[in-house]
């Protein structure tokens, strides 16, 4: 495919045509210079970094992976541009650009591509999306339902137009058992993504803090990738689900709830919905305390939460009385 380089210093007509006809740009050249004033509608393109896995040794699994990809691609808005990093069996996806293929790997490699792009872009307010074809490795009815919800939310108008007060937007953000978006699909702003640890190093950092392990309660091992995007103390999460769903694979609603973007967590720890979720942490009560979250922030980023941090309200019961909050 011919390489096309677009800059905002070009005439507005050029950018308008690129927007209308979805011209492809190499990932390393995705950022736009902002030396000229151009209508925002012409500038707004959201890059989707899509992790696609297909088992190369199973024809049925390959067909299933293709079906999931077609299902997810159908949710795209005109402003979305899809860039695929594939694992296992590679296959063509109409309307997407292949940027990397690996015979083996996991989603960390795709998160790394997204992180690299956000660090290199000239537009820190640029939005990006992370998707994966959930269920391609472990097919199940539950994974099908989660995949549909997560995809619809990450690609929704609500997340695509999230306000500046949101740094990450997803179907549901939960502070329990650690700050995360169950299923790990989301939209985010590059100025926040830039603050995060290199995703290729995040699992190692978590292992150093918690002495190894593969623990879903704290986000270590293979669960580190799901914790990564919400791991910084300046996170300002938003979500769109109006259901009572909180986290894990229970009480997932059917596909009929409306979306409404709100600051997250939209439920407090004492409320009924979180009370049910909190009961699951009885064997690990330390994971829902202020001290635990504070210590992790200090170790990973050597930073403490600002006044806007969600935890001041959420972890209120476990904040020491003599602790001085930022203003």
C-alpha positions as CSV (number, residue, x, y, z in Angstrom):
1,X,0.0,0.0,0.0
2,X,1.4,3.4,-1.0
3,X,2.7,5.5,1.9
4,X,0.9,8.8,2.4
5,X,2.2,11.4,4.8
6,X,-0.3,14.0,6.0
7,X,0.4,17.1,8.1
8,X,-1.8,19.8,9.3
9,X,0.3,22.3,7.5
10,X,-1.3,20.9,4.3
11,X,-4.4,22.6,3.1
12,X,-7.7,21.8,4.8
13,X,-9.0,20.1,1.7
14,X,-6.2,17.5,1.8
15,X,-7.1,16.5,5.4
16,X,-10.8,16.5,4.7
17,X,-10.3,14.0,1.8
18,X,-8.1,11.9,4.0
19,X,-10.8,11.8,6.6
20,X,-13.5,11.0,4.1
21,X,-11.6,8.2,2.3
22,X,-9.8,6.7,5.3
23,X,-6.3,7.0,3.9
24,X,-3.8,4.7,5.7
25,X,-0.7,6.1,7.3
26,X,2.2,4.0,8.6
27,X,2.1,3.7,12.4
28,X,5.4,5.5,12.9
29,X,4.0,8.5,11.0
30,X,0.5,8.5,12.6
31,X,1.0,11.7,14.5
32,X,0.0,15.0,13.0
33,X,1.7,18.4,13.3
34,X,-0.5,21.1,14.7
35,X,0.9,24.2,13.0
36,X,-2.3,25.2,11.4
37,X,-5.9,25.6,12.4
38,X,-8.2,23.0,10.9
39,X,-11.8,22.1,11.8
40,X,-11.8,19.5,14.6
41,X,-14.0,17.1,12.6
42,X,-11.2,16.8,10.0
43,X,-8.6,16.1,12.6
44,X,-10.4,13.6,14.8
45,X,-9.2,10.1,13.9
46,X,-9.0,7.5,16.7
47,X,-6.5,4.8,16.2
48,X,-7.6,1.3,17.4
49,X,-4.8,-1.0,18.4
50,X,-6.3,-4.5,17.9
51,X,-4.8,-7.7,19.3
52,X,-6.0,-10.6,17.1
53,X,-5.2,-14.2,18.1
54,X,-6.0,-17.3,16.1
55,X,-4.8,-20.8,16.9
56,X,-2.8,-21.8,13.8
57,X,-3.3,-25.6,14.5
58,X,-7.1,-25.6,14.7
59,X,-9.2,-24.7,11.6
60,X,-12.3,-24.3,13.7
61,X,-10.5,-21.9,16.0
62,X,-9.4,-19.9,13.0
63,X,-12.9,-19.6,11.7
64,X,-14.1,-18.6,15.2
65,X,-11.4,-15.9,15.4
66,X,-12.4,-14.5,12.0
67,X,-16.1,-14.4,13.2
68,X,-15.2,-12.5,16.3
69,X,-13.1,-10.0,14.3
70,X,-16.0,-9.4,11.9
71,X,-18.3,-8.9,14.8
72,X,-16.0,-6.4,16.5
73,X,-15.2,-4.5,13.2
74,X,-18.9,-4.0,12.7
75,X,-18.9,-1.7,15.8
76,X,-16.4,0.8,14.4
77,X,-17.3,4.4,13.9
78,X,-16.1,6.3,10.8
79,X,-13.5,8.1,12.9
80,X,-11.8,4.8,13.9
81,X,-8.6,3.5,12.1
82,X,-7.7,-0.1,13.0
83,X,-4.1,-1.3,13.3
84,X,-3.7,-5.0,13.9
85,X,-1.0,-6.9,15.7
86,X,-1.8,-10.6,15.1
87,X,-0.6,-13.7,17.0
88,X,-0.7,-17.3,15.7
89,X,-2.5,-17.6,12.4
90,X,-2.4,-14.4,10.3
91,X,-5.4,-13.5,8.1
92,X,-6.5,-10.4,6.2
93,X,-9.0,-8.1,7.9
94,X,-10.8,-5.8,5.5
95,X,-10.6,-2.1,6.6
96,X,-7.6,-2.6,8.8
97,X,-3.8,-2.2,8.6
98,X,-1.5,-5.0,9.7
99,X,1.4,-3.6,11.6
100,X,2.9,-6.7,13.3
101,X,2.6,-10.4,13.3
102,X,4.1,-12.9,15.8
103,X,3.8,-16.7,15.9
104,X,3.6,-16.5,19.7
105,X,2.9,-13.8,22.2
106,X,0.3,-12.1,24.3
107,X,-1.5,-8.8,24.5
108,X,1.4,-7.0,26.1
109,X,3.0,-6.7,22.7
110,X,0.0,-4.8,21.3
111,X,-0.2,-2.6,24.4
112,X,3.4,-1.8,23.8
113,X,2.6,-0.6,20.3
114,X,-0.1,1.6,21.6
115,X,2.2,3.0,24.4
116,X,5.0,3.7,21.9
117,X,2.6,5.5,19.6
118,X,1.3,7.7,22.5
119,X,4.9,8.6,23.5
120,X,5.7,9.6,19.9
121,X,2.6,11.5,18.8
122,X,2.7,15.3,18.5
123,X,-0.8,15.5,19.9
124,X,-0.9,14.6,23.6
125,X,-4.7,14.8,23.6
126,X,-5.1,12.2,21.0
127,X,-7.4,9.3,21.9
128,X,-6.5,5.6,21.2
129,X,-8.5,2.4,21.7
130,X,-7.3,-1.0,22.7
131,X,-9.3,-4.1,21.6
132,X,-8.7,-7.9,21.5
133,X,-10.8,-10.7,20.1
134,X,-11.7,-12.0,23.5
135,X,-12.8,-15.7,23.5
136,X,-10.5,-16.8,20.7
137,X,-8.3,-18.6,23.2
138,X,-11.1,-19.7,25.6
139,X,-14.4,-19.7,23.8
140,X,-17.5,-19.5,26.0
141,X,-20.9,-17.9,26.2
142,X,-19.7,-15.7,29.0
143,X,-16.7,-14.5,27.0
144,X,-19.0,-13.9,24.0
145,X,-21.2,-11.6,26.2
146,X,-18.2,-9.8,27.7
147,X,-16.5,-9.3,24.3
148,X,-19.7,-7.7,22.9
149,X,-20.1,-5.3,25.8
150,X,-16.5,-4.3,26.0
151,X,-16.2,-3.7,22.3
152,X,-19.4,-1.7,22.1
153,X,-18.2,0.5,24.9
154,X,-14.6,1.1,23.8
155,X,-15.8,2.0,20.3
156,X,-18.9,3.9,21.5
157,X,-19.8,7.6,20.8
158,X,-19.6,8.1,24.5
159,X,-16.0,6.9,24.9
160,X,-15.0,8.4,21.5
161,X,-16.2,11.8,22.8
162,X,-15.1,11.5,26.4
163,X,-14.5,14.8,28.1
164,X,-11.1,16.0,29.2
165,X,-12.0,15.0,32.7
166,X,-11.7,11.3,31.6
167,X,-8.3,9.7,30.9
168,X,-9.6,6.2,30.3
169,X,-13.2,5.2,29.2
170,X,-14.5,1.6,29.3
171,X,-17.7,-0.4,29.9
172,X,-17.0,-0.7,33.6
173,X,-14.2,0.5,35.8
174,X,-13.8,-1.3,39.1
175,X,-11.4,-0.5,42.0
176,X,-12.0,-4.1,43.1
177,X,-10.0,-6.2,43.6
178,X,-7.5,-3.7,42.0
179,X,-8.2,-0.8,39.7
180,X,-9.0,-2.4,36.3
181,X,-11.5,-2.8,33.5
182,X,-12.6,-6.4,33.5
183,X,-11.8,-7.9,30.1
184,X,-9.4,-5.1,29.2
185,X,-10.8,-3.1,26.3
186,X,-10.9,0.7,26.5
187,X,-10.4,4.1,25.0
188,X,-7.8,6.4,26.5
189,X,-6.0,9.7,26.1
190,X,-2.3,9.7,25.1
191,X,-1.3,12.3,27.6
192,X,-2.3,9.8,30.3
193,X,-0.9,6.7,28.6
194,X,2.5,8.5,28.4
195,X,2.7,8.5,32.2
196,X,2.4,4.7,32.5
197,X,5.3,2.2,32.9
198,X,6.3,0.5,29.6
199,X,3.8,-2.4,29.4
200,X,6.6,-4.8,28.5
201,X,8.1,-4.0,32.0
202,X,5.0,-3.7,34.0
203,X,4.6,-7.3,34.9
204,X,8.2,-7.4,36.1
205,X,7.6,-4.4,38.3
206,X,4.5,-5.9,39.8
207,X,6.4,-9.1,40.4
208,X,9.1,-7.2,42.2
209,X,6.6,-5.5,44.4
210,X,4.6,-8.6,45.3
211,X,7.4,-11.2,45.0
212,X,6.1,-12.9,41.9
213,X,2.9,-14.8,41.5
214,X,0.0,-14.9,39.1
215,X,-2.7,-13.3,41.2
216,X,-5.9,-11.8,39.9
217,X,-6.6,-10.2,43.3
218,X,-3.6,-7.8,42.9
219,X,-2.9,-7.9,39.2
220,X,0.3,-9.9,38.9
221,X,1.5,-12.4,36.3
222,X,-0.8,-12.6,33.3
223,X,-3.3,-10.4,35.1
224,X,-0.9,-7.4,35.0
225,X,-1.9,-6.5,31.5
226,X,-5.5,-5.9,32.7
227,X,-4.3,-3.7,35.6
228,X,-1.8,-1.7,33.6
229,X,-3.9,1.1,32.1
230,X,-5.5,2.0,35.5
231,X,-2.3,1.6,37.5
232,X,-1.3,5.3,37.7
233,X,-2.3,7.5,40.6
234,X,-3.6,10.3,38.3
235,X,-6.1,8.0,36.6
236,X,-9.5,9.7,36.0
237,X,-11.6,6.7,34.9
238,X,-15.0,7.0,33.2
239,X,-17.4,4.2,32.3
240,X,-20.6,3.8,30.4
241,X,-22.5,0.9,31.8
242,X,-25.8,1.6,33.6
243,X,-26.0,-1.9,34.9
244,X,-25.2,-3.3,38.4
245,X,-22.2,-5.2,37.0
246,X,-19.0,-4.6,38.8
247,X,-16.3,-7.1,37.9
248,X,-15.4,-10.8,37.2
249,X,-17.8,-13.0,35.3
250,X,-20.9,-13.0,37.4
251,X,-24.1,-10.9,36.9
252,X,-23.1,-9.9,33.3
253,X,-26.2,-8.2,31.9
254,X,-27.8,-9.1,28.6
255,X,-27.2,-6.8,25.7
256,X,-30.0,-4.2,26.2
257,X,-28.7,-1.6,28.7
258,X,-28.2,1.9,27.5
259,X,-24.9,3.7,27.8
260,X,-24.3,6.8,29.9
261,X,-20.9,8.1,30.5
262,X,-20.1,9.0,34.1
263,X,-17.0,9.4,36.3
264,X,-16.0,6.1,37.8
265,X,-16.4,4.3,40.1
266,X,-20.1,5.3,39.9
267,X,-20.9,3.1,42.9
268,X,-19.4,3.6,46.4
269,X,-17.9,0.9,48.5
270,X,-20.9,0.8,50.9
271,X,-23.6,0.5,48.2
272,X,-25.3,-2.7,47.5
273,X,-23.6,-3.4,44.2
274,X,-20.1,-3.0,45.6
275,X,-21.0,-4.8,48.8
276,X,-21.7,-7.9,46.8
277,X,-18.4,-7.6,45.0
278,X,-16.5,-6.8,48.2
279,X,-17.7,-10.0,49.8
280,X,-15.5,-11.8,47.3
281,X,-12.4,-10.2,48.8
282,X,-12.9,-11.5,52.4
283,X,-9.9,-13.8,52.0
284,X,-7.8,-10.9,50.9
285,X,-9.1,-7.8,52.8
286,X,-5.8,-5.9,52.4
287,X,-6.4,-5.4,48.7
288,X,-9.2,-3.0,49.3
289,X,-7.4,-0.6,51.7
290,X,-6.0,2.8,51.2
291,X,-2.6,1.8,52.5
292,X,-2.3,-1.0,49.9
293,X,-3.1,1.3,46.9
294,X,-0.9,4.1,48.2
295,X,2.1,1.7,48.6
296,X,1.7,0.4,45.1
297,X,1.6,3.9,43.6
298,X,4.8,4.8,45.5
299,X,6.6,1.7,44.3
300,X,5.6,1.8,40.7
301,X,5.7,5.5,40.0
302,X,7.1,7.2,43.1
303,X,4.0,9.4,43.0
304,X,1.1,9.9,45.3
305,X,-2.5,10.6,44.2
306,X,-3.7,14.1,43.5
307,X,-6.8,15.7,45.0
308,X,-8.9,14.4,42.0
309,X,-8.1,10.7,42.8
310,X,-11.2,8.5,43.0
311,X,-9.8,6.7,46.1
312,X,-10.2,9.6,48.5
313,X,-13.9,8.7,48.6
314,X,-13.8,5.1,47.7
315,X,-11.2,4.0,50.3
316,X,-12.5,6.6,52.9
317,X,-13.0,3.9,55.6
318,X,-9.4,2.9,55.6
319,X,-7.7,6.3,55.4
320,X,-5.9,7.0,58.7
321,X,-7.5,9.9,60.6
322,X,-4.3,11.8,60.8
323,X,-3.5,11.5,57.1
324,X,-3.3,14.9,55.3
325,X,-5.0,14.9,52.0
326,X,-3.9,17.0,49.1
327,X,-5.9,20.1,48.2
